[in-house]
Amino acid sequence: MALDISIALSLFLVGFLYSSVGHGGASGYIAVLSLFAIPVATYKPLILILNIIVAGMAFYQFWRSGYFRWKLCRTFLITSIPCAFIGSKFPIHGNIYNILLGLALVLPMIKLLGVTPEVKGEKKEVAIMPALIIGAVIGALSGMLNIGGGIFLSPVLILLSWANAKEAAATSALFIVLNSFGGLLGSSAKINITSSSALWFLMAAAGGFMGSYWGSWRFPQITVRYLLTAVLAIASCKLIFFM
């Protein structure tokens, strides 16, 4: 029981922190389950469903607060959704999966620490061909890694001056929802719900609800960024070096 409560509270924190920056939290949920030595493969479909719920709440809040731009998002989705579906047919398992996902967590760490430049002055228009290619690559990786891809997309949008931080959050949230749907449709894994997993994921969803509200409307982002960076750093080290 103590283990279930510890996992539930950890997932609540991950849901809160990820949703506050427009993410669904799949990579974080996977990392938490790995930290507690829970067999992640059992819960992969549930993680995608939770990703859809949490990222959906984040999208709604960032959209309501005026940060969503359909023109920014649509080009990436054209290629990412079918590629996420295809990528889910070729899931990556074992040590390669852990290393790739651990390295993927470095991207939001860099972004949240402020190493990547924030957009200053006028934002650039999205270049169609690069965006189509980026969408395809991120979609395929999302399907193979069982995540939504927001951790890849957000830094790209900011680095290329296509969006500011909150616009990137809004775009990433919808991107995650639709890619997670694509990956879930392409997955052959069975959904396995136990009393323990129901508690865990209800807590993560509750965290996502609260985090998406505070991140889009009320929260200064700097504290959340440092806290999330710490979570990602621990999870990344665990996945890469101790699995």
Beta strands, then each sheet from edge to edge (+ up, - down):
end
